[in-house]
Amino acid sequence: MVVNLPTTLTLKRHKSYFRITHRFARDLRRGSFGQLAEDLFSLDNGAVIGLEYRFGITNSVQAGVNRSILGKTIEIFGRWDPLRQQDGRPVSLSTTASIEGQDNLRLDPQPGISVTLSRLQGTRLALYATPTFVKDAHTPTLRVGHGDHDHSDVEGEEDPDEIPGEDKNDTAFIGLAMRLRVLETMSVVGEVSPRIYGYRPERAAWSVGVEKLTRGHVLQLNFGNTFGTTPGQLARGGSTHDVYMGFNMSRKF
């Protein structure tokens, strides 16, 4: 993964991948510097945590499950990696089919499908594009991806009566991401997921971060405007003004 968006990195046959996502609940843009310092810049606040496990069925097919405490969401997915850039092609390509739902997959199931294209430029820069379609991303019981806050009193907040695509349930977005290696074991990452069709509440989800590669682990500190980590959560967008700190930790074995 980049932060929340997928990459085309393969998983070898019968190998596993495990990831922890952790987003602190305090908005870093609210309160004075002293108030933020008192809360250790959100570390004293609650967090939205997710766990993901995937398994390589073959060298080009993998399947996995993701569970987030945001709405008790469970996502089940399968991925196929048919094209690799190193095989003389200009890009790598992966395609993923998923289904997710709140209340441990019992409420508002959301099927989704995506295609990820990546290109490695030289040895340091990787670029990613992930067109994604999520069915039923908007229903009356679904929560907005960055939480349940009431921002109606914030200047410039969008009138809920004028939310783009309010009459639509499905959403399509294009995830755009990059990873730039600045040191041998350190990279900076960034991503944004603008919606191109359907329900488009609030702002597109975005995240930036810095990550460190260690022996077997990738440790990432990130900042973004959403708690969302699944396709359905990203489809519902992020806050227009809030910024949250978090981290990801992953390991292949």
The 8 nearest C-alpha neighbors of each residue, nearest first, counted from 0:
[[1, 5, 6, 4, 2, 3, 8, 7],
 [0, 2, 4, 3, 5, 6, 188, 176],
 [3, 1, 0, 4, 206, 190, 189, 188],
 [4, 2, 228, 1, 0, 5, 229, 227],
 [3, 5, 1, 0, 2, 174, 6, 190],
 [6, 4, 0, 1, 3, 7, 115, 129],
 [5, 7, 0, 8, 1, 115, 4, 127],
 [8, 6, 93, 9, 92, 91, 117, 115],
 [9, 7, 6, 10, 0, 5, 80, 93],
 [10, 8, 7, 11, 59, 80, 58, 61],
 [9, 11, 55, 58, 14, 12, 8, 61],
 [10, 12, 58, 14, 55, 13, 9, 57],
 [11, 13, 57, 58, 55, 56, 14, 10],
 [14, 12, 55, 56, 11, 54, 15, 57],
 [13, 15, 55, 11, 12, 252, 54, 10],
 [16, 14, 54, 252, 251, 53, 55, 13],
 [15, 17, 251, 53, 52, 250, 252, 54],
 [16, 18, 52, 250, 249, 51, 251, 53],
 [19, 17, 249, 51, 248, 50, 250, 20],
 [18, 20, 50, 248, 247, 49, 249, 51],
 [21, 19, 247, 49, 48, 246, 50, 18],
 [20, 22, 48, 246, 245, 47, 247, 46],
 [23, 21, 245, 47, 46, 244, 226, 24],
 [24, 22, 46, 245, 244, 25, 45, 41],
 [23, 25, 46, 45, 44, 22, 26, 243],
 [26, 24, 41, 23, 27, 44, 243, 45],
 [25, 27, 242, 243, 241, 28, 29, 24],
 [28, 26, 242, 29, 243, 25, 241, 40],
 [29, 27, 26, 241, 242, 30, 240, 31],
 [30, 28, 27, 26, 31, 241, 25, 35],
 [31, 29, 34, 35, 28, 32, 27, 33],
 [30, 32, 34, 33, 35, 29, 28, 36],
 [31, 33, 35, 34, 36, 30, 37, 40],
 [32, 34, 36, 31, 35, 37, 30, 38],
 [35, 33, 37, 31, 36, 32, 30, 38],
 [34, 36, 40, 32, 38, 37, 33, 39],
 [35, 37, 39, 33, 38, 40, 34, 32],
 [38, 36, 34, 35, 39, 33, 40, 43],
 [37, 39, 43, 35, 36, 40, 41, 42],
 [40, 38, 36, 42, 37, 41, 35, 43],
 [39, 41, 35, 36, 38, 42, 27, 37],
 [42, 40, 25, 44, 38, 43, 39, 23],
 [43, 41, 39, 44, 40, 38, 23, 45],
 [44, 42, 38, 41, 39, 45, 40, 37],
 [45, 43, 41, 42, 24, 25, 23, 46],
 [44, 46, 24, 23, 43, 47, 25, 42],
 [45, 47, 23, 24, 22, 48, 21, 44],
 [48, 46, 22, 21, 68, 69, 23, 226],
 [49, 47, 21, 20, 67, 68, 46, 22],
 [48, 50, 67, 20, 66, 19, 68, 21],
 [51, 49, 19, 66, 65, 18, 20, 67],
 [52, 50, 65, 18, 17, 64, 66, 19],
 [51, 53, 17, 63, 64, 16, 65, 18],
 [63, 52, 54, 16, 62, 15, 64, 17],
 [53, 55, 15, 61, 62, 14, 63, 56],
 [54, 56, 61, 12, 13, 14, 10, 57],
 [55, 57, 61, 12, 60, 13, 54, 58],
 [58, 56, 12, 60, 59, 55, 11, 61],
 [57, 59, 11, 12, 60, 10, 55, 56],
 [58, 60, 80, 57, 79, 81, 9, 61],
 [61, 59, 79, 57, 56, 78, 58, 55],
 [60, 62, 55, 56, 78, 54, 77, 79],
 [63, 61, 77, 53, 54, 76, 78, 55],
 [62, 53, 64, 52, 76, 75, 54, 77],
 [63, 65, 75, 74, 52, 51, 76, 53],
 [66, 64, 51, 74, 50, 73, 75, 52],
 [65, 67, 73, 50, 49, 72, 74, 51],
 [68, 66, 49, 72, 69, 71, 48, 73],
 [67, 69, 71, 70, 48, 47, 72, 49],
 [70, 68, 67, 71, 72, 47, 226, 227],
 [69, 71, 101, 72, 68, 102, 142, 67],
 [72, 70, 68, 102, 101, 69, 103, 67],
 [73, 71, 101, 67, 70, 100, 103, 66],
 [72, 74, 66, 103, 99, 104, 65, 100],
 [73, 75, 99, 65, 64, 98, 66, 76],
 [76, 74, 64, 98, 97, 63, 99, 65],
 [77, 75, 97, 63, 96, 62, 64, 98],
 [76, 78, 62, 96, 95, 61, 63, 97],
 [77, 79, 95, 61, 60, 94, 62, 96],
 [78, 80, 60, 94, 59, 93, 81, 95],
 [79, 81, 93, 59, 82, 92, 60, 94],
 [82, 80, 79, 92, 93, 59, 83, 91],
 [83, 81, 92, 91, 80, 84, 93, 90],
 [84, 82, 91, 85, 86, 92, 90, 88],
 [85, 83, 91, 90, 88, 86, 89, 87],
 [84, 86, 87, 83, 88, 91, 89, 90],
 [87, 85, 84, 83, 88, 82, 89, 91],
 [88, 86, 85, 84, 89, 83, 90, 82],
 [87, 89, 84, 90, 86, 85, 83, 91],
 [90, 88, 84, 87, 118, 91, 85, 83],
 [91, 89, 84, 118, 117, 88, 116, 92],
 [90, 92, 83, 84, 82, 117, 116, 118],
 [93, 91, 116, 82, 115, 80, 81, 7],
 [94, 92, 80, 115, 79, 7, 114, 81],
 [93, 95, 114, 79, 78, 113, 115, 80],
 [94, 96, 78, 113, 112, 77, 114, 79],
 [97, 95, 112, 77, 76, 111, 78, 113],
 [98, 96, 76, 111, 75, 110, 112, 77],
 [97, 99, 110, 109, 75, 74, 111, 76],
 [100, 98, 74, 109, 73, 108, 104, 75],
 [99, 101, 104, 108, 72, 107, 106, 73],
 [100, 102, 72, 106, 104, 70, 71, 103],
 [101, 103, 71, 105, 104, 106, 72, 70],
 [102, 104, 73, 101, 71, 72, 105, 100],
 [105, 103, 100, 101, 73, 102, 106, 99],
 [104, 106, 102, 103, 100, 101, 107, 108],
 [107, 105, 101, 100, 102, 104, 108, 103],
 [106, 108, 100, 109, 101, 105, 141, 138],
 [109, 107, 100, 99, 106, 104, 110, 98],
 [108, 110, 99, 98, 134, 135, 100, 107],
 [111, 109, 98, 134, 97, 133, 99, 108],
 [112, 110, 133, 97, 132, 96, 98, 134],
 [111, 113, 96, 132, 95, 131, 97, 133],
 [112, 114, 131, 95, 130, 94, 132, 129],
 [113, 115, 94, 129, 130, 93, 95, 116],
 [116, 114, 129, 93, 92, 128, 94, 117],
 [117, 115, 92, 128, 127, 91, 129, 90],
 [118, 116, 127, 91, 126, 90, 128, 7],
 [117, 119, 90, 126, 125, 120, 91, 127],
 [118, 120, 125, 124, 121, 126, 117, 122],
 [121, 119, 124, 125, 118, 122, 123, 126],
 [122, 120, 123, 119, 124, 125, 118, 179],
 [121, 123, 120, 124, 119, 180, 125, 179],
 [122, 124, 180, 179, 121, 120, 125, 181],
 [125, 123, 179, 120, 178, 119, 122, 180],
 [124, 126, 119, 178, 177, 118, 120, 179],
 [127, 125, 177, 118, 117, 176, 119, 124],
 [126, 128, 117, 176, 116, 175, 177, 129],
 [129, 127, 175, 116, 174, 115, 176, 117],
 [128, 130, 115, 174, 173, 114, 131, 116],
 [131, 129, 173, 113, 114, 172, 174, 128],
 [132, 130, 113, 172, 171, 112, 173, 129],
 [131, 133, 171, 112, 111, 170, 113, 134],
 [134, 132, 111, 170, 136, 169, 110, 171],
 [133, 135, 169, 110, 109, 136, 111, 170],
 [136, 134, 168, 169, 137, 109, 138, 133],
 [135, 137, 169, 134, 231, 168, 133, 170],
 [138, 136, 168, 135, 141, 198, 169, 139],
 [137, 139, 141, 140, 135, 168, 136, 107],
 [140, 138, 141, 137, 142, 107, 168, 136],
 [139, 141, 138, 142, 107, 137, 106, 101],
 [142, 140, 138, 139, 137, 143, 107, 136],
 [143, 141, 144, 140, 147, 146, 70, 235],
 [142, 144, 145, 235, 146, 147, 141, 236],
 [143, 145, 232, 227, 235, 146, 225, 237],
 [146, 144, 225, 226, 237, 143, 238, 227],
 [145, 147, 144, 143, 148, 142, 226, 225],
 [146, 148, 149, 142, 143, 145, 144, 150],
 [149, 147, 146, 150, 145, 143, 151, 238],
 [148, 150, 151, 147, 152, 153, 146, 156],
 [151, 149, 152, 153, 148, 156, 154, 238],
 [150, 152, 153, 149, 156, 158, 157, 154],
 [153, 151, 150, 154, 156, 149, 155, 157],
 [154, 152, 150, 156, 151, 155, 149, 157],
 [153, 155, 156, 152, 151, 157, 150, 240],
 [154, 156, 153, 157, 158, 152, 239, 151],
 [157, 155, 154, 153, 151, 158, 150, 152],
 [156, 158, 159, 155, 162, 201, 161, 151],
 [157, 159, 160, 161, 156, 162, 151, 155],
 [160, 158, 161, 162, 157, 200, 151, 156],
 [159, 161, 158, 162, 165, 157, 163, 164],
 [162, 160, 159, 158, 163, 157, 165, 164],
 [161, 163, 159, 165, 200, 160, 164, 158],
 [164, 162, 199, 165, 198, 161, 200, 197],
 [163, 165, 198, 197, 167, 166, 199, 162],
 [164, 166, 162, 167, 163, 198, 161, 199],
 [165, 167, 164, 168, 198, 197, 163, 162],
 [168, 166, 164, 197, 165, 198, 169, 137],
 [167, 169, 137, 135, 136, 198, 138, 197],
 [170, 168, 134, 135, 136, 197, 167, 133],
 [171, 169, 197, 133, 198, 196, 132, 136],
 [170, 172, 132, 196, 131, 195, 194, 133],
 [173, 171, 194, 195, 131, 193, 130, 192],
 [174, 172, 130, 129, 192, 193, 131, 175],
 [173, 175, 192, 129, 128, 191, 130, 172],
 [176, 174, 128, 191, 190, 127, 192, 173],
 [177, 175, 190, 127, 189, 126, 128, 174],
 [178, 176, 126, 189, 125, 188, 127, 190],
 [177, 179, 188, 125, 124, 187, 186, 180],
 [180, 178, 124, 186, 187, 123, 181, 188],
 [179, 181, 186, 123, 182, 185, 124, 187],
 [180, 182, 186, 185, 179, 183, 187, 123],
 [183, 181, 185, 184, 180, 186, 123, 179],
 [182, 184, 185, 181, 180, 186, 212, 123],
 [183, 185, 212, 182, 211, 186, 213, 180],
 [186, 184, 211, 182, 210, 180, 183, 181],
 [187, 185, 180, 179, 181, 210, 209, 178],
 [186, 188, 209, 179, 208, 178, 210, 180],
 [189, 187, 178, 208, 207, 177, 209, 179],
 [188, 190, 207, 177, 176, 206, 208, 178],
 [189, 191, 176, 206, 175, 205, 207, 177],
 [190, 192, 205, 175, 204, 174, 193, 176],
 [191, 193, 174, 173, 204, 203, 172, 175],
 [194, 192, 203, 172, 173, 191, 195, 174],
 [193, 195, 172, 171, 196, 199, 192, 173],
 [194, 196, 172, 171, 193, 197, 173, 170],
 [197, 195, 171, 170, 194, 198, 172, 199],
 [196, 198, 170, 164, 167, 169, 199, 171],
 [197, 199, 164, 170, 167, 165, 163, 168],
 [200, 198, 163, 164, 194, 197, 201, 235],
 [201, 199, 162, 236, 235, 198, 163, 202],
 [200, 202, 239, 238, 236, 237, 199, 203],
 [203, 201, 239, 237, 236, 238, 204, 200],
 [204, 202, 236, 193, 192, 237, 205, 194],
 [203, 205, 237, 236, 192, 191, 225, 233],
 [206, 204, 191, 223, 190, 224, 203, 192],
 [205, 207, 223, 190, 222, 189, 191, 221],
 [208, 206, 189, 222, 221, 188, 223, 190],
 [209, 207, 221, 188, 220, 187, 222, 189],
 [208, 210, 187, 220, 219, 186, 188, 221],
 [211, 209, 219, 186, 218, 185, 220, 187],
 [210, 212, 185, 218, 217, 184, 219, 213],
 [211, 213, 217, 184, 216, 185, 218, 210],
 [214, 212, 216, 215, 217, 211, 184, 218],
 [213, 215, 216, 212, 217, 250, 184, 211],
 [214, 216, 250, 213, 251, 217, 252, 212],
 [217, 215, 250, 213, 249, 214, 212, 218],
 [216, 218, 212, 249, 248, 211, 213, 219],
 [219, 217, 248, 211, 210, 247, 216, 212],
 [220, 218, 210, 247, 246, 209, 221, 248],
 [221, 219, 246, 208, 209, 245, 210, 247],
 [220, 222, 208, 245, 246, 207, 244, 219],
 [223, 221, 244, 207, 243, 206, 245, 208],
 [224, 222, 206, 242, 243, 205, 225, 207],
 [223, 225, 242, 237, 238, 241, 243, 205],
 [226, 224, 145, 237, 227, 223, 144, 204],
 [225, 227, 145, 144, 22, 47, 228, 146],
 [228, 226, 232, 144, 225, 233, 229, 145],
 [227, 229, 3, 232, 233, 226, 230, 67],
 [228, 230, 232, 231, 227, 233, 74, 3],
 [231, 229, 233, 232, 234, 228, 133, 111],
 [232, 230, 234, 233, 229, 136, 133, 235],
 [231, 233, 227, 144, 229, 235, 234, 230],
 [232, 234, 230, 236, 235, 231, 227, 204],
 [235, 233, 231, 232, 236, 230, 170, 136],
 [234, 236, 233, 232, 144, 143, 200, 231],
 [237, 235, 203, 204, 233, 234, 202, 144],
 [238, 236, 204, 225, 224, 145, 202, 203],
 [237, 239, 224, 240, 241, 202, 201, 145],
 [238, 240, 202, 201, 241, 237, 156, 224],
 [239, 241, 238, 242, 224, 28, 202, 237],
 [242, 240, 26, 238, 224, 28, 239, 243],
 [243, 241, 224, 26, 223, 27, 28, 222],
 [244, 242, 26, 223, 222, 27, 224, 23],
 [245, 243, 222, 23, 221, 22, 223, 242],
 [246, 244, 22, 221, 21, 23, 220, 222],
 [245, 247, 220, 21, 219, 221, 20, 22],
 [248, 246, 20, 219, 19, 218, 21, 249],
 [247, 249, 218, 19, 18, 217, 219, 20],
 [250, 248, 18, 217, 17, 216, 19, 247],
 [249, 251, 216, 17, 215, 16, 252, 217],
 [252, 250, 16, 15, 215, 17, 249, 216],
 [251, 15, 14, 16, 250, 215, 17, 13]]
